Amino acid sequence: MLLCFFQTQRQNEQFLLQKESIQNNRDIFEKQLKKIELDYLMKQDFIFVIEAQLKVIINNHTNHEKLT
């Protein structure tokens, strides 16, 4: 009876350790995912800025060509 109790206790501890490990892995994954999402948004913002700058340059060039 006592042996059965210790086995059950050990299995319970192993289960809790596995559960904790899974949660830790999930936390790590979520942090990495948030970093990837932020990197993506930053790159999108950078692309929008570059596109806007190119439009200004093209418009300035087009207007300059019309004047000459």
Secondary structure, DSSP 8 states (H G I E B T S, - for coil): -HHHHHHHHHHHHHHHHHHHHHHHHHHHHHHHHHHHHHHHHHHHHHHHHHHHHHHHHHHHHHHHHHH-
